[in-house]
Amino acid sequence: MMRDFFRPQGIAVIGASENKQKLGYQVFEKILKAGYDGEVYPVNPKLAGEILLEKKVVSSVKDISSQVDLAILIIPSKFILQAIEECGKKGVKAIVVISAGFKETGKEGAILEKKLVEECRKYGVRMIGPNVLGIIDTYSKIDASFAPVYPSKGNLAFFSQSGALGCAILDRISGKDIGMSKFISLGNKADISEIEVLQMLAEDETSKVILGYLESIENGKRFIEVAKEVSKKKPIIMIKSGRTEWGSKAASSHTGALAGKDEAFDVAFKECGIIRVDTFEDAFAIVKGFLKQNPPAGNEVLVVTNAGGAGILATDMIEKTTLDMAKLEEVTKIKLKTVLPSSASVNNPVDILGDAQDDRYSKALKIAGKDKNVDAFLVLLTPQSATNTSHIASVITEEYKNIKKPFFTSFMGHEKIKDAVKLLEVSGIPNYSSPEEAVKVIEALKNYGQWVKSKEGKIKNFDVSKNKVSQIIKDLRSQSQYTIGGNLALKILGLYGIPVIENILIKNEKEIENASRKITAPYVMKIESQDIIHKSDMGGVRLDIEKSQLSNNFKDMMAKAKKITSKISGVSLQPMIENGKEVLVGVSKDEIFGHMIRFGLGGKYVEVFKDTSSRIVPVTQKKVLEMLKETKFAYPLLTGVRGEKPSDISSVIDTILRLSQLVSDFSEEIIEIEANPFLVFEKGGRVIDARLRIARN
């Protein structure tokens, strides 16, 4: 497939035009100007026999006697089906449909688009589009697009779901001196999607870094599988629009596709090693870093600067990331003191003072370059009156070659540093306008390098009562009950070995006495109803109840519940437990990527602090531990604060793994699970309350 699109034996432009204002002329002209060394055939029945840009126009692709692998279609949508049929009969294997007028226009367009795919399948033709900007390959010199610029040759592959934004990014990249290998406009993704594009680019030797702009993903599970494999070979930087609710709605409307929850995209991209960025500028910065440098071996960064303020900016930013300020060896500091002025700082950041020239930079880097505690170098410069920026850039590049560790610079300013920056960039050292920007890039490279080396571990399977859970779900569906709370929810979790609190459902006053004998006072009482989700709000949770108070509380709770709904199962009776740390474990099903498992701070403060972390199901023990450590409050709380003994983190991990197995076993049936709070003790833990939602039959 890659060869047919990017190394074709002959290209046909169906809809080639003599009108310079039309895309049919512009695309045909661009293919010729780019220098493609194969034959290009203009196709237009109205111009058959005429000469267009020194090429004879034919009426149909069938009239071409030579082999044609690629066809570019720029004709009204109503004629596309016929054109595909003719391409199929001719033996064309790849088509790019630039024409619009399909899914993006509404129902009729969607029907026509579906027919295009069916026609392609019939003849074994693969299609990019419809509604695309086109494709570019700088190595085979193909520019079958109406993009504003033809990029210089390089190693960045770029694909975009939006043609207009593709134009903007191509134009900006040309101004950033970033060379490109391929550009692919995805359009409506009727046949070839980002999944096939990633597979193609993974095998493309000319593409070392992949940049993508996406508005939607349809097959989330398959996307994760493929992207994970590709990311192990080369980095993928992704701009995914629709972070906000309104942005998500706009994305869905724009492409005719269903936009998923933004959190799910964050989690999915993390799962497969994709570096997600929010802005074009962040994308260009990170792309430049990946094209020029390898990931550092570790987290330790050394900052060398001629300005204390710039060094502080870099330090502050490093402290906010997963990077660390490198701790220089004592021998390194001693040697630095012998070559730097007495007022210079030999700690990290190494401040070589504002009057530093190339010799001081060279000496400092030469000494620090031998320090085994340094994984990456960030060299800062602010141009001062006597600063010879080009000479300094020259010695930095020399030391970079000798040290052979990742180097990044932030020469701050504009006019006085232009030549120096060019020298650095040509030598393979990426320069950034601010220390903060450089630090973000170093972190992205470091994270990617660690992800590539990481191993996922194995999925653990427990001995559980799957058949019993299956029967419960079947019975509930037969009763049209799709929300499960309290007693029954805890029972389902218990059948999968998840530790749950003792819980007895009291349906009437007669059952109170028997239940109270089985559980030790004091008690907790909770109303049980599928229609009452937030029980506390209506007085449906009573704490610290003595045995003598059970009857009155039962009657009062039932009376209040009946004012809300007639669907009341009864009141759950539980022992009162005061110790333990409250955390939340739960699962929600994303419509694109499937189930996401979540851990975070539990209890009544869940919605206030929103301290949670998530992963795509199924999860391994390693992923669960990573997820726990990402929380700001929940994990530190479990490890013990202010002299407290640590809680049983292993019980949390075990519970999450079992929850992962539960939703994996019932991926079609279970939509949502929330176990909150999950009380974690010094030894073990207990789910105190739970709620499940199941899908309708």
C-alpha positions as CSV (number, residue, x, y, z in Angstrom):
1,M,0.0,0.0,0.0
2,M,2.8,2.4,0.8
3,R,4.4,1.9,-2.6
4,D,1.2,2.5,-4.5
5,F,0.7,5.9,-2.8
6,F,4.3,7.1,-2.4
7,R,6.3,5.2,-5.0
8,P,3.7,4.8,-7.8
9,Q,4.3,3.7,-11.3
10,G,2.3,6.4,-13.0
11,I,-0.1,9.0,-11.6
12,A,-3.5,10.0,-13.1
13,V,-5.1,13.3,-12.2
14,I,-8.8,12.8,-12.8
15,G,-10.4,16.2,-13.1
16,A,-7.3,18.0,-14.5
17,S,-8.4,21.5,-15.6
18,E,-7.2,24.2,-17.9
19,N,-8.7,26.8,-15.5
20,K,-5.8,28.1,-13.3
21,Q,-8.3,29.0,-10.6
22,K,-9.5,25.4,-10.2
23,L,-7.9,22.8,-8.0
24,G,-7.8,20.5,-11.0
25,Y,-5.2,22.7,-12.6
26,Q,-3.3,23.6,-9.4
27,V,-2.8,20.0,-8.2
28,F,-1.8,18.8,-11.7
29,E,0.7,21.7,-11.9
30,K,2.1,21.0,-8.5
31,I,2.7,17.3,-9.3
32,L,4.7,18.4,-12.4
33,K,6.7,21.1,-10.5
34,A,7.6,18.8,-7.6
35,G,9.8,16.8,-10.0
36,Y,8.1,13.3,-9.9
37,D,10.1,11.2,-12.3
38,G,7.3,9.0,-13.5
39,E,4.5,9.7,-16.0
40,V,1.6,12.0,-15.0
41,Y,-1.6,11.7,-17.0
42,P,-4.3,14.5,-17.0
43,V,-7.8,13.0,-17.3
44,N,-10.8,15.1,-18.4
45,P,-13.4,14.0,-21.1
46,K,-14.1,17.6,-21.9
47,L,-10.5,18.3,-22.8
48,A,-9.6,14.9,-24.4
49,G,-6.9,15.3,-27.0
50,E,-5.8,18.7,-25.9
51,I,-2.4,19.6,-24.4
52,L,-2.3,20.7,-20.8
53,L,1.1,21.8,-19.4
54,E,2.8,19.8,-22.2
55,K,0.8,16.6,-21.3
56,K,-1.9,15.1,-23.6
57,V,-5.3,14.9,-21.9
58,V,-7.2,11.6,-22.0
59,S,-10.9,11.1,-21.6
60,S,-10.7,8.3,-19.1
61,V,-8.1,6.5,-17.0
62,K,-9.0,3.4,-19.2
63,D,-7.4,5.2,-22.2
64,I,-4.0,5.2,-20.6
65,S,-1.9,2.4,-22.1
66,S,0.8,2.4,-19.4
67,Q,0.6,1.3,-15.8
68,V,-1.0,3.7,-13.3
69,D,-0.8,3.0,-9.5
70,L,-2.1,6.2,-8.1
71,A,-5.1,8.4,-9.1
72,I,-5.9,11.8,-7.7
73,L,-9.7,12.6,-8.0
74,I,-10.7,16.2,-8.2
75,I,-14.2,16.0,-9.7
76,P,-17.8,16.7,-8.5
77,S,-18.8,14.1,-5.9
78,K,-21.6,12.7,-8.1
79,F,-19.0,11.4,-10.6
80,I,-16.6,9.8,-8.1
81,L,-18.3,6.4,-8.1
82,Q,-17.8,6.0,-11.8
83,A,-14.2,7.2,-11.6
84,I,-13.5,4.6,-8.9
85,E,-15.0,1.9,-11.1
86,E,-12.8,2.9,-14.0
87,C,-9.8,3.0,-11.8
88,G,-10.6,-0.5,-10.5
89,K,-10.9,-1.9,-14.0
90,K,-7.7,-0.2,-15.0
91,G,-5.8,-1.8,-12.1
92,V,-5.2,1.4,-10.1
93,K,-4.6,0.4,-6.5
94,A,-4.4,3.7,-4.7
95,I,-6.7,6.8,-5.0
96,V,-6.7,10.1,-3.3
97,V,-10.2,11.8,-3.3
98,I,-9.6,15.5,-2.9
99,S,-13.3,16.2,-3.8
100,A,-15.7,17.2,-1.0
101,G,-19.4,16.7,-0.7
102,F,-19.7,13.6,1.4
103,K,-20.1,12.7,5.1
104,E,-19.3,16.3,6.2
105,T,-22.4,17.6,4.3
106,G,-25.0,15.4,6.0
107,K,-27.0,12.2,5.6
108,E,-27.0,12.0,1.7
109,G,-23.3,12.7,1.6
110,A,-22.7,9.9,4.2
111,I,-24.7,7.4,2.1
112,L,-22.6,8.4,-1.0
113,E,-19.4,8.0,1.0
114,K,-20.4,4.5,2.1
115,K,-20.9,3.6,-1.6
116,L,-17.4,4.9,-2.4
117,V,-15.9,2.5,0.2
118,E,-18.0,-0.4,-1.2
119,E,-16.8,0.3,-4.7
120,C,-13.2,0.4,-3.5
121,R,-13.6,-2.9,-1.7
122,K,-15.0,-4.4,-4.9
123,Y,-11.9,-3.7,-6.9
124,G,-9.3,-3.9,-4.1
125,V,-8.6,-0.2,-4.3
126,R,-7.4,1.7,-1.2
127,M,-8.6,5.3,-0.7
128,I,-7.3,8.3,1.2
129,G,-10.2,10.7,1.7
130,P,-12.6,12.0,0.6
131,N,-12.4,15.7,1.4
132,V,-8.6,15.9,1.7
133,L,-5.9,18.4,1.0
134,G,-3.8,15.7,-0.7
135,I,-0.5,13.9,-0.1
136,I,3.2,14.9,-0.4
137,D,6.4,12.8,-0.4
138,T,9.6,14.8,-0.7
139,Y,11.7,11.8,-1.4
140,S,9.8,10.5,-4.4
141,K,9.0,14.2,-5.3
142,I,5.2,13.9,-5.2
143,D,3.1,16.9,-4.4
144,A,-0.4,15.8,-5.1
145,S,-2.0,18.5,-3.0
146,F,-3.2,22.1,-2.9
147,A,-1.0,22.9,0.1
148,P,0.4,26.4,0.1
149,V,4.0,25.3,0.3
150,Y,6.1,22.3,-0.7
151,P,8.2,21.4,2.3
152,S,12.0,20.8,2.3
153,K,13.2,17.2,2.5
154,G,13.6,15.9,6.0
155,N,12.5,13.2,8.4
156,L,9.2,14.5,9.9
157,A,6.1,12.7,8.7
158,F,2.9,14.7,9.3
159,F,-0.7,13.6,8.9
160,S,-3.8,15.7,9.6
161,Q,-7.5,15.2,9.8
162,S,-8.1,18.8,8.9
163,G,-7.0,20.1,5.6
164,A,-7.1,23.8,6.6
165,L,-5.0,23.2,9.7
166,G,-2.7,21.0,7.6
167,C,-2.1,24.0,5.4
168,A,-1.3,26.2,8.4
169,I,1.1,23.6,10.0
170,L,2.9,23.0,6.7
171,D,3.4,26.8,6.3
172,R,4.6,27.1,9.9
173,I,6.9,24.1,9.6
174,S,8.6,25.7,6.6
175,G,9.4,28.7,8.7
176,K,10.9,26.6,11.4
177,D,13.5,25.0,9.2
178,I,12.0,21.5,9.8
179,G,12.4,19.1,6.9
180,M,9.5,16.8,6.0
181,S,9.4,13.3,4.6
182,K,5.6,12.9,4.0
183,F,2.4,14.8,4.5
184,I,-1.0,12.9,4.4
185,S,-4.3,14.6,4.7
186,L,-6.9,12.2,6.2
187,G,-10.1,14.1,5.5
188,N,-13.2,11.9,6.3
189,K,-11.2,8.7,6.8
190,A,-13.7,6.7,4.9
191,D,-11.2,3.9,4.1
192,I,-7.7,4.7,5.2
193,S,-7.6,6.1,8.8
194,E,-4.8,7.2,11.1
195,I,-4.3,3.5,12.0
196,E,-3.2,2.5,8.5
197,V,-1.2,5.7,8.2
198,L,0.7,4.9,11.4
199,Q,1.4,1.4,10.1
200,M,2.7,2.8,6.8
201,L,4.9,5.4,8.5
202,A,6.3,2.8,10.9
203,E,8.0,1.0,8.0
204,D,9.0,4.2,6.2
205,E,12.8,4.7,6.6
206,T,12.6,8.4,5.6
207,S,10.3,9.2,8.5
208,K,11.9,9.3,11.9
209,V,9.4,11.4,13.8
210,I,5.6,11.4,13.3
211,L,3.3,14.4,14.0
212,G,-0.4,14.1,13.8
213,Y,-3.5,16.3,14.1
214,L,-6.7,14.4,15.0
215,E,-10.2,15.4,15.8
216,S,-11.6,11.9,16.2
217,I,-10.7,8.2,16.5
218,E,-13.3,5.6,15.6
219,N,-11.6,2.3,16.4
220,G,-10.0,3.1,19.8
221,K,-8.9,-0.4,20.8
222,R,-7.2,-1.0,17.4
223,F,-5.6,2.4,17.5
224,I,-4.0,1.7,20.8
225,E,-2.6,-1.7,19.6
226,V,-1.1,-0.2,16.5
227,A,0.2,3.1,18.0
228,K,1.8,1.1,20.8
229,E,3.8,-0.9,18.3
230,V,4.7,2.2,16.2
231,S,5.8,4.2,19.3
232,K,8.4,1.6,20.1
233,K,10.0,2.3,16.8
234,K,9.6,6.0,16.5
235,P,8.1,8.9,18.5
236,I,4.5,10.1,17.8
237,I,3.6,13.6,18.7
238,M,-0.2,14.3,18.6
239,I,-2.3,17.4,18.5
240,K,-5.8,16.2,19.5
241,S,-8.4,18.9,19.4
242,G,-11.6,19.0,21.5
243,R,-10.2,19.3,25.0
244,T,-13.2,21.3,26.2
245,E,-16.8,20.3,26.1
246,W,-17.6,22.9,23.4
247,G,-14.4,22.0,21.5
248,S,-15.4,18.4,21.6
249,K,-18.8,19.3,20.1
250,A,-17.2,21.4,17.4
251,A,-14.9,18.5,16.5
252,S,-17.8,16.1,16.2
253,S,-19.8,18.5,14.0
254,H,-16.8,19.3,11.8
255,T,-15.9,15.7,10.9
256,G,-19.2,13.9,11.2
257,A,-17.5,11.7,13.8
258,L,-18.2,11.1,17.5
259,A,-15.6,12.8,19.7
260,G,-14.7,10.9,22.8
261,K,-14.2,12.2,26.3
262,D,-10.9,14.1,26.5
263,E,-9.7,12.3,29.5
264,A,-9.9,9.0,27.6
265,F,-7.6,10.4,24.9
266,D,-5.1,11.5,27.5
267,V,-5.2,8.0,29.0
268,A,-5.1,6.2,25.7
269,F,-2.2,8.3,24.4
270,K,-0.3,7.6,27.6
271,E,-1.0,3.9,27.1
272,C,0.7,3.8,23.8
273,G,3.5,6.2,24.3
274,I,2.1,9.1,22.3
275,I,3.3,12.6,23.3
276,R,0.2,14.8,23.4
277,V,0.6,18.5,22.9
278,D,-2.0,21.3,23.2
279,T,-0.6,23.9,20.7
280,F,1.2,24.1,17.4
281,E,4.2,25.8,19.1
282,D,4.6,23.0,21.6
283,A,4.4,20.5,18.7
284,F,7.1,22.3,16.7
285,A,9.3,22.6,19.8
286,I,9.1,18.9,20.6
287,V,9.4,17.8,17.0
288,K,12.6,19.7,16.7
289,G,13.9,18.1,19.9
290,F,13.1,14.6,18.7
291,L,14.6,15.2,15.2
292,K,17.9,16.5,16.6
293,Q,18.5,14.7,19.9
294,N,18.1,11.2,21.5
295,P,16.3,10.8,24.8
296,P,18.5,11.3,27.8
297,A,19.5,8.1,29.7
298,G,18.0,9.5,33.0
299,N,16.3,12.4,34.7
300,E,19.3,14.5,35.7
301,V,19.8,17.8,33.9
302,L,22.7,20.2,34.3
303,V,22.0,23.9,33.6
304,V,24.9,26.1,32.6
305,T,24.1,29.8,32.3
306,N,25.7,33.3,32.0
307,A,22.6,34.8,33.7
308,G,21.4,33.9,37.2
309,G,17.8,34.8,36.4
310,A,17.7,32.5,33.4
311,G,19.2,29.7,35.5
312,I,16.4,30.2,38.1
313,L,13.7,30.0,35.4
314,A,15.2,26.7,34.2
315,T,15.5,25.4,37.8
316,D,11.9,26.3,38.7
317,M,10.6,24.6,35.6
318,I,12.6,21.5,36.2
319,E,11.2,21.3,39.7
320,K,7.7,21.3,38.2
321,T,8.5,18.3,36.0
322,T,9.6,14.7,36.4
323,L,13.2,15.8,35.7
324,D,15.8,16.5,38.4
325,M,18.6,19.0,38.8
326,A,21.7,17.0,38.5
327,K,23.8,16.7,41.7
328,L,27.4,17.3,40.6
329,E,30.2,15.2,42.0
330,E,32.5,16.9,44.4
331,V,35.4,16.4,42.1
332,T,33.5,18.2,39.4
333,K,32.8,21.2,41.6
334,I,36.5,21.4,42.7
335,K,37.6,21.5,39.1
336,L,35.0,24.1,38.1
337,K,36.3,26.3,40.9
338,T,39.8,26.3,39.4
339,V,38.6,27.6,36.0
340,L,35.7,29.9,36.9
341,P,35.8,33.3,38.7
342,S,35.4,33.2,42.5
343,S,32.0,34.7,42.3
344,A,30.7,32.1,39.9
345,S,28.4,29.3,41.2
346,V,29.6,25.7,40.8
347,N,26.4,24.2,42.0
348,N,23.6,23.4,39.6
349,P,22.7,25.7,37.9
350,V,26.4,26.5,37.1
351,D,26.4,30.3,36.8
352,I,29.5,31.3,34.8
353,L,28.6,35.0,35.1
354,G,27.4,37.6,32.6
355,D,30.9,38.5,31.2
356,A,31.5,34.9,30.1
357,Q,33.0,34.4,26.7
358,D,33.5,31.2,24.7
359,D,36.5,30.0,26.7
360,R,34.5,30.0,30.0
361,Y,31.7,28.1,28.4
362,S,34.2,25.6,26.9
363,K,36.0,25.0,30.2
364,A,32.8,24.6,32.2
365,L,31.2,22.1,29.7
366,K,34.5,20.2,29.3
367,I,34.7,19.5,33.1
368,A,30.9,18.9,33.6
369,G,30.8,16.6,30.6
370,K,32.8,14.0,32.5
371,D,30.4,14.0,35.4
372,K,28.5,10.6,35.5
373,N,25.6,12.2,37.3
374,V,24.6,14.4,34.3
375,D,22.2,12.9,31.8
376,A,21.4,16.0,29.7
377,F,22.8,19.6,29.3
378,L,20.8,22.8,29.1
379,V,23.0,25.7,28.2
380,L,21.6,29.2,28.6
381,L,22.8,32.5,27.2
382,T,21.5,36.1,27.4
383,P,23.4,38.3,25.0
384,Q,25.1,41.2,26.8
385,S,27.2,44.0,25.3
386,A,30.4,42.1,25.0
387,T,29.0,38.6,24.4
388,N,30.3,37.0,21.2
389,T,27.3,34.7,20.6
390,S,28.6,32.9,17.5
391,H,31.9,32.0,19.2
392,I,30.1,30.7,22.2
393,A,27.8,28.6,20.0
394,S,30.8,27.2,18.2
395,V,32.5,25.9,21.4
396,I,29.2,24.5,22.6
397,T,28.9,22.5,19.4
398,E,32.5,21.2,19.9
399,E,31.8,20.1,23.5
400,Y,28.6,18.5,22.4
401,K,30.5,16.3,19.9
402,N,33.0,15.3,22.6
403,I,30.5,14.7,25.5
404,K,28.0,12.7,23.4
405,K,25.1,13.4,25.7
406,P,21.9,15.2,24.8
407,F,22.4,19.0,24.5
408,F,19.7,21.7,24.5
409,T,20.2,25.5,24.4
410,S,18.2,28.5,25.1
411,F,19.9,31.5,23.6
412,M,17.5,34.2,24.6
413,G,16.8,37.3,22.5
414,H,16.5,37.8,18.8
415,E,18.7,39.9,16.6
416,K,22.1,39.3,18.3
417,I,21.7,35.6,18.5
418,K,20.4,34.8,15.0
419,D,23.7,33.6,13.6
420,A,24.6,31.7,16.7
421,V,21.3,29.9,16.7
422,K,21.7,28.8,13.1
423,L,25.1,27.4,14.0
424,L,23.7,25.4,16.9
425,E,20.7,24.1,14.9
426,V,22.9,23.0,11.9
427,S,25.1,21.1,14.4
428,G,22.2,19.2,15.8
429,I,21.5,21.2,19.0
430,P,18.0,22.5,19.2
431,N,17.6,26.0,20.5
432,Y,14.6,27.4,22.3
433,S,13.4,30.9,23.0
434,S,13.0,30.3,26.7
435,P,14.4,27.9,29.3
436,E,10.9,26.7,30.2
437,E,10.3,25.6,26.6
438,A,13.5,23.7,26.5
439,V,12.8,22.0,29.8
440,K,9.4,20.8,28.5
441,V,11.1,19.3,25.5
442,I,13.8,17.5,27.6
443,E,11.0,16.0,29.7
444,A,9.1,14.8,26.7
445,L,12.3,13.1,25.3
446,K,13.1,11.6,28.7
447,N,9.5,10.3,29.2
448,Y,9.5,8.8,25.7
449,G,12.9,7.1,26.2
450,Q,11.7,5.5,29.5
451,W,8.5,4.4,27.9
452,V,10.3,2.7,25.0
453,K,12.5,0.7,27.5
454,S,9.6,-0.1,29.9
455,K,7.9,-3.5,30.0
456,E,4.2,-3.8,30.7
457,G,4.2,-7.0,32.7
458,K,1.6,-9.8,32.5
459,I,-2.1,-9.6,33.0
460,K,-3.0,-11.5,36.2
461,N,-6.1,-13.7,36.2
462,F,-7.8,-14.6,39.5
463,D,-10.0,-17.6,40.4
464,V,-13.5,-15.9,40.5
465,S,-17.2,-16.7,40.4
466,K,-17.8,-15.5,36.9
467,N,-20.9,-17.7,36.3
468,K,-22.6,-16.4,39.4
469,V,-22.1,-12.8,38.3
470,S,-23.3,-13.6,34.9
471,Q,-26.5,-15.0,36.3
472,I,-27.1,-11.9,38.5
473,I,-26.7,-9.6,35.5
474,K,-29.0,-11.8,33.4
475,D,-31.7,-11.7,36.2
476,L,-31.4,-7.9,36.5
477,R,-31.8,-7.4,32.8
478,S,-34.9,-9.6,32.8
479,Q,-36.3,-7.2,35.4
480,S,-35.2,-4.1,33.4
481,Q,-33.0,-3.1,36.3
482,Y,-29.8,-1.5,35.0
483,T,-28.5,0.4,38.1
484,I,-27.2,-1.7,40.9
485,G,-26.3,-0.3,44.3
486,G,-25.5,-1.2,47.8
487,N,-26.1,-4.8,48.8
488,L,-26.2,-6.4,45.3
489,A,-23.3,-4.3,44.0
490,L,-21.1,-5.4,47.0
491,K,-22.1,-9.0,46.3
492,I,-20.9,-8.8,42.7
493,L,-17.6,-7.3,43.8
494,G,-17.2,-10.0,46.5
495,L,-17.7,-12.7,43.9
496,Y,-14.6,-11.5,42.3
497,G,-12.6,-11.6,45.5
498,I,-12.8,-7.9,46.2
499,P,-12.9,-7.3,49.9
500,V,-16.3,-5.8,50.9
501,I,-17.8,-4.8,54.2
502,E,-20.3,-7.0,56.0
503,N,-23.7,-6.0,54.6
504,I,-27.2,-7.3,55.3
505,L,-30.3,-6.0,53.5
506,I,-33.3,-5.4,55.7
507,K,-36.6,-5.4,53.8
508,N,-39.0,-5.0,56.7
509,E,-39.0,-4.4,60.5
510,K,-39.2,-8.1,61.3
511,E,-35.8,-8.7,59.8
512,I,-34.0,-6.1,62.0
513,E,-33.5,-8.3,65.0
514,N,-32.0,-11.2,63.1
515,A,-29.7,-8.9,61.1
516,S,-28.5,-7.0,64.3
517,R,-27.3,-10.3,65.8
518,K,-25.0,-11.0,62.9
519,I,-23.3,-7.6,62.9
520,T,-21.7,-5.9,65.9
521,A,-22.9,-2.4,66.9
522,P,-22.6,0.5,66.3
523,Y,-24.2,0.3,62.9
524,V,-24.4,2.2,59.6
525,M,-27.7,2.2,57.8
526,K,-28.1,3.0,54.1
527,I,-31.2,3.2,51.9
528,E,-31.3,0.8,49.0
529,S,-32.9,2.1,45.8
530,Q,-31.8,2.2,42.2
531,D,-33.4,5.6,41.9
532,I,-31.5,7.2,44.8
533,I,-27.8,7.7,43.8
534,H,-26.7,10.4,46.3
535,K,-28.1,8.9,49.5
536,S,-26.6,11.4,51.9
537,D,-28.5,14.3,50.3
538,M,-31.9,12.8,51.3
539,G,-30.9,11.5,54.7
540,G,-30.4,8.0,53.4
541,V,-27.2,7.3,55.3
542,R,-27.2,7.1,59.1
543,L,-24.0,6.6,61.1
544,D,-23.1,5.4,64.5
545,I,-26.5,3.8,65.2
546,E,-27.1,1.7,68.3
547,K,-29.3,-1.4,68.3
548,S,-32.1,0.4,70.2
549,Q,-32.2,3.0,67.4
550,L,-32.5,0.6,64.5
551,S,-36.3,0.4,64.2
552,N,-37.0,4.1,64.3
553,N,-34.2,4.9,61.8
554,F,-35.5,2.2,59.5
555,K,-39.1,3.6,59.5
556,D,-37.9,7.2,59.0
557,M,-35.5,6.3,56.1
558,M,-38.2,4.2,54.3
559,A,-40.7,7.0,54.7
560,K,-38.4,9.6,53.2
561,A,-37.4,7.3,50.4
562,K,-41.0,6.6,49.4
563,K,-41.5,10.3,48.8
564,I,-38.9,10.1,46.1
565,T,-39.6,6.6,44.5
566,S,-41.5,3.5,44.9
567,K,-38.5,1.4,43.8
568,I,-37.0,0.7,47.3
569,S,-35.2,-2.6,48.1
570,G,-34.8,-1.8,51.8
571,V,-32.1,-0.6,54.1
572,S,-28.6,-2.0,54.3
573,L,-27.1,-2.7,57.7
574,Q,-23.3,-2.5,58.1
575,P,-20.8,-2.3,61.0
576,M,-19.5,1.2,61.8
577,I,-15.8,1.4,60.8
578,E,-14.0,4.6,61.6
579,N,-10.4,3.8,60.9
580,G,-8.8,3.5,57.4
581,K,-8.0,5.9,54.6
582,E,-10.8,6.6,52.1
583,V,-9.9,6.1,48.4
584,L,-12.0,5.5,45.3
585,V,-11.6,2.7,42.8
586,G,-13.9,2.6,39.8
587,V,-14.4,2.0,36.1
588,S,-16.2,3.9,33.3
589,K,-16.7,2.8,29.7
590,D,-15.5,5.2,27.1
591,E,-17.4,4.9,23.8
592,I,-14.1,4.9,21.8
593,F,-11.4,3.3,23.9
594,G,-13.5,1.0,26.1
595,H,-13.2,0.7,29.9
596,M,-11.0,3.0,31.9
597,I,-10.1,2.1,35.5
598,R,-9.7,4.9,38.0
599,F,-8.1,5.4,41.4
600,G,-8.1,8.5,43.6
601,L,-9.1,10.2,46.8
602,G,-12.4,8.8,48.0
603,G,-15.3,9.7,50.2
604,K,-17.3,12.9,50.0
605,Y,-14.4,14.9,48.7
606,V,-14.1,13.1,45.4
607,E,-15.8,15.8,43.3
608,V,-14.1,18.6,45.2
609,F,-10.4,17.6,44.7
610,K,-10.8,15.4,41.6
611,D,-7.6,13.7,42.6
612,T,-7.7,10.7,40.3
613,S,-5.6,8.8,37.8
614,S,-6.8,6.4,35.1
615,R,-5.6,3.6,32.8
616,I,-7.2,1.6,29.9
617,V,-8.4,-1.9,30.9
618,P,-6.9,-4.5,31.2
619,V,-4.1,-3.3,33.6
620,T,-1.0,-5.0,34.9
621,Q,0.4,-4.6,38.4
622,K,3.1,-2.2,37.1
623,K,0.4,0.0,35.5
624,V,-1.6,0.1,38.6
625,L,1.3,1.2,40.7
626,E,2.1,3.9,38.2
627,M,-1.5,5.0,38.4
628,L,-1.5,5.2,42.2
629,K,1.7,7.3,42.2
630,E,0.3,9.8,39.8
631,T,-2.3,11.1,42.4
632,K,-1.4,14.2,44.3
633,F,-3.1,13.3,47.6
634,A,-4.4,9.7,47.6
635,Y,-1.1,7.9,47.2
636,P,0.9,10.0,49.8
637,L,-2.0,9.5,52.2
638,L,-1.6,5.7,51.8
639,T,2.1,5.8,52.3
640,G,1.7,7.6,55.7
641,V,1.9,11.2,56.6
642,R,3.1,13.0,59.8
643,G,4.2,9.8,61.5
644,E,1.2,7.7,60.5
645,K,1.9,4.1,59.6
646,P,1.5,3.2,55.9
647,S,-1.7,1.6,54.7
648,D,-1.9,-1.7,52.8
649,I,-1.2,-0.5,49.3
650,S,-0.9,-4.1,48.1
651,S,-4.6,-4.5,48.9
652,V,-5.5,-1.6,46.7
653,I,-3.5,-3.0,43.8
654,D,-5.1,-6.4,44.2
655,T,-8.6,-4.8,44.3
656,I,-7.9,-2.8,41.1
657,L,-6.5,-5.9,39.3
658,R,-9.7,-7.8,40.2
659,L,-11.9,-4.9,39.1
660,S,-10.0,-4.9,35.8
661,Q,-10.7,-8.6,35.4
662,L,-14.4,-8.1,36.2
663,V,-15.0,-5.5,33.5
664,S,-12.9,-7.4,31.0
665,D,-15.0,-10.5,31.6
666,F,-18.2,-8.4,31.2
667,S,-17.0,-5.8,28.7
668,E,-20.3,-5.7,26.9
669,E,-22.5,-5.8,30.0
670,I,-20.9,-3.4,32.5
671,I,-20.8,0.3,31.8
672,E,-19.7,1.7,35.1
673,I,-18.5,0.7,38.6
674,E,-17.8,2.9,41.5
675,A,-16.5,1.5,44.8
676,N,-16.4,4.5,47.1
677,P,-15.3,4.7,49.7
678,F,-12.7,1.9,49.7
679,L,-11.3,2.0,53.2
680,V,-7.7,1.0,53.4
681,F,-6.2,-0.2,56.7
682,E,-2.7,-1.0,57.8
683,K,-3.6,-4.5,56.8
684,G,-6.2,-5.1,54.1
685,G,-9.1,-2.9,53.1
686,R,-12.9,-3.0,52.6
687,V,-15.2,-1.5,50.0
688,I,-17.9,0.3,52.0
689,D,-20.3,1.2,49.2
690,A,-20.6,0.5,45.5
691,R,-22.7,1.1,42.5
692,L,-22.8,-0.5,39.1
693,R,-24.5,0.3,35.8
694,I,-25.1,-2.3,33.2
695,A,-26.1,-2.0,29.6
696,R,-29.5,-2.8,28.3
697,N,-29.9,-6.0,26.4
